């Protein structure tokens, strides 16, 4: 028997999902996260879930892990001190940046410009130059390079980035600099721009490579420590990490290219939702991943999640493929408060996190949170995690009462106000990835997961008009499911920057063939058989004179059939959908990308036995909750006892080990063949 283990580390809980690859049987476990050292919580979870399954860690063939280590290093400013080597005349490339100021009108007045990840005093210039055709105009000088690297050594830099002009066309100069870095600064990790991002645009290429260098020591230490500790408990399987774009990369590759992990955490939920959607036959889904600290939302259309060419973390925006995930500070631990200045109720983005957590957790928290409001209203029963985690309802009432007193309203009205506001925050995030992108949310289902997603999915679906509202099986560990069921992925890029009239179909096909061989070789080095590798292609297109591109999927056969004219027509159609207009300018083909993926996991989804539609056998007890302005009679059901075809009338609560689903009044939930709860308005 061989097993796959998906592990997702969140701000509050670490989720684990263990799969038997032959039978499809699975086990799940949640354990409190250990922010000071994530590997401690992981090791505790691995031991516990192996005990549940009755196996030893050496039975785990694949250890698949979504992590926020790179993200946190950026957010907390704990990246390495980076030395930057540039071409003569380009020393200020990071300081000049792009003339873009976030925020509304006059935002520049109060906007504090972020400090570049590579400071000016840690940036040096070297002689030599590659021209725009990739040819050497001026040779480099080894003595000059050694002198500049000695300056960086005196600055005690912890990582080095080499980003030379036009290196995306010819990386020979960068490779020579890397040889001298290894000589003068031995042991210091090196990131080369032509390897990290072989695309035009000097600032974006430099910024992305500097970001890679900044988080490389942090991620490297974490990965090596985790790998060593897993080996100590007998785990000999392959350790892979989830990329921002939803694919997997080996732990050794992650140490070299950690900029691809910046959105690793949120990507797990989207890939998990994708697996559920494919099994359930629902092609269009909006995802609502509600954790303890934040909510992540994404869009899946026709079975494919939207991807973007930039990854954004706080002020940092790097050129690396990622799933199009938007995040808001709205989670179960989001703190409710009433500012003295306005006297209006606010919820988040501040969070009680894992420590001290919501008041109801009984771990020392004193501030009212969304979780406390759910407990007060009766939406969250007092026993969590299968009865192993008991909530303090009286403590939650006392905390929420402070909000009620500040607003001069009743306890339940205050609690419901907290829930309504956090639901509106989630609604706003979902509009960003649907309405603002040209999609009608009424054409999508809404899937709620994470520890708190199923509690809010019914209400948010009502706001969006997105039905059915879906509570998948094991929603609390769906991110770990995504980690466990995705596949290996790598990509490469090539800048073209040619007008439509200046390039032929045969030229494009020849370049695609070269790139295909490159990415296939990369996955083969990861141990993936050539017969299991699938390659996809993308092309970035824009109107001549534009400063941004629209990515389109292509393949050689399509190119032969449609030619350049077909690409141009598809670009016009997509541009019109995104921006409601087209231009008369000629189209420009900017970048080509090849994406290689390993074989998808053909894991069977377990089907439930069919019932007669009556869920009475799963009923635990009658219950009372507060909804629609007053108390309501409800019932609590055990999800493990539900059968396919069972119908639950709202209001009701469905409990399981890792999450709780709330079904509102005037709504009904039906259990599908795979155990998912599909919530729709009652007829």
Steps between C-alpha positions, in 0.01 A plus 500: 500500500623851419369823646492870410496757780382856440602754764381861510629737768257780583515786746286313754501129410723262307286270285598150390334259259638149444396303189531133424590520130351160417165508681432875527443465875609809691565626851502863617645686792525856626756616752575851630767678296832589662591841353844507663595182310244356257680167483408425863127507422560301183692226680230477768236470230694236305532280806129539584367429152731199454366360828142547371579312180701233679812554291852621566642813332712287268178404320459857371623506140418864429503786753328797331515830683349848464693760698491870582869520600596711195189717538565567866864587433380778267214619722715510813806648329714201602658430164874482452724801435541491122799622299408599144741494204384714205638626169687830507244782500218295656585523870175684585268255322330394827461859623356633173250211486166573330308827533197333654346614826227279655185648647251764393543860396776686686619167646856610423478762775498240777640194326827384660715367218613147596869435555644295209598145590852580373622829646701749298805457725483124425486554122809503276562553129733306273644575156390311191176492304275269298300682230131467412579220252677291766848576365796618706564871447762536774674214683493466877813552710577236763712739707218756502248233604724377782539855631122556502429164663753580771292810582193277540698263719595793725127586524432150640232419243320168556393437140606630158290592197659545157277690256678636193352689207350274231609186686170335406643468148851392601594396854872447439607809697277408795643149510855635520400735782347200682832312475680795660232534771560136595871580525476822704183436702500121543177355637292809418197405284498651150194587288551575128234700317522304174418182696234641734313709239631485141273782382545860389430805721803569715321613815259206522780252427726657762226532762390139459857372524573717805182368666616147426837572661338671800290202607742231385698464827178500708325242284818294467541473877135408545500233228825341614386499863164341407666242279745405775230474768280285277791268435556473876151354547549258210329683213696416186249615239540786255445849649339743254368852554199668343579781256302823475351380169353185656768255384764316700876540510759286674638625830845538342358710216309707755828586674632644171180669378297602808340801326262241352370425853375848593134395460550135590259510795187631323570286191426180694138590555442574131656171388292314759183670379595410145523130591157511667349691206625248244363205696165673550464621143472871589721694254456859623582572864590797718708392798466636852788385722438637850773438753574642840671815373390568144271401214635400158275502193558377145313416180486169313350513149435187292709295740806728484600754766592849385873566507683830487855591403573694817515394863416770753589490868441828685689769301705244308386410148727253320482340157418142592198293399240448770136413542286814498424504873379808686539522877315710757552521874177322586525171688372320804753681717430849359450743787185712529531851645327837512737796436433801720538735204215354293301288744440251217560127528813372323621143451865418416751501349663456842479139612530311828682228301594171662633666815312618696215426256129575541362528853295184440822299461585558866867570428518845650328703230302802621391680181173410319545321168290358217528155659362637827205654314427166331506329841265759654249465214502120531650449154805332650423220750711485811693185397753520214743251342276205576446604862870535584485881501236660724399862454436750780156640411467715810839657435394573140181667624696725734734602220223579251305683772776764496409573137129505583562751782710724276225504236209518743330189359423145613749215521358300210460808280867584559610144422295495181646838404850355526401210274327727246806725472747216454266347237499833314879506510506155340238614248722792400798271440289267284381792287865585432566163336163470325310820415812715464650237267194491276334188648139469616510334847150359443657260248724350769456280806665613824715249690577579864785325678770556756405476865235775477401499131193274534369723780482797263455346155117500509477869597764612249339294221176685576681833456668385179208314347747211452331163547536232601699591808730200543643360820745230380598191691765585762486874428732581788785310339422571134827692459684187609289305248618740231861447602449122483323484164689745278787415265858605425534815291776714354519772237736711295456823305649670196457866404405564137385865474408485130211661319246268344623590149865432590475135605392181326312198626801275434722720719257472791469123462879460494538697823221300666677175407825619663316604816310171512826304503633725779205458739473127430865461595440697820217268612698193395772615739231495773441130433189536280480253212489661154175316419330670798592858407242733346613833353285811457592832342405863556566819308477856635345742250436875511424785266813679385571778748318339793688439825323176601421170334214249486607132526344250257538122489638355175642174365699416185205326330279803565772728365519295180121517454435859598835669446591843637163636383320255728706615800422864419127429472495316834687789661244751369216292644665468843599869508140597426371278781749635752492869411185546280698653209758414234766717335602557138868444582677192370534209743843428652611153611698561819585177689471127444473248785513122517347324802575134567289294740531149635227239492187601695408288800220264399366463850151355529245715683310284746124490444253492786233233533164636384233582755127565474533879527419517872804601711339398832765229560769770501315735737684560828253726680265793472658841526415868529683776313449873434416595140269738314468724804402238755545145636439214258444128556768300324673162507859379512610215271810280495646518151665160529153338520343679202428304182484600136165656416424615855323836517546738796261790551643822643564630750737219590859430595712215367805417710810296422852463629656798322218747428137601552248579225214746558183465293289815524124542519317468168783285365542127451811281477523186291776240537651400165652163413842601635377647828511868403222719642330702224300787653233679295199724579198299604220488247 
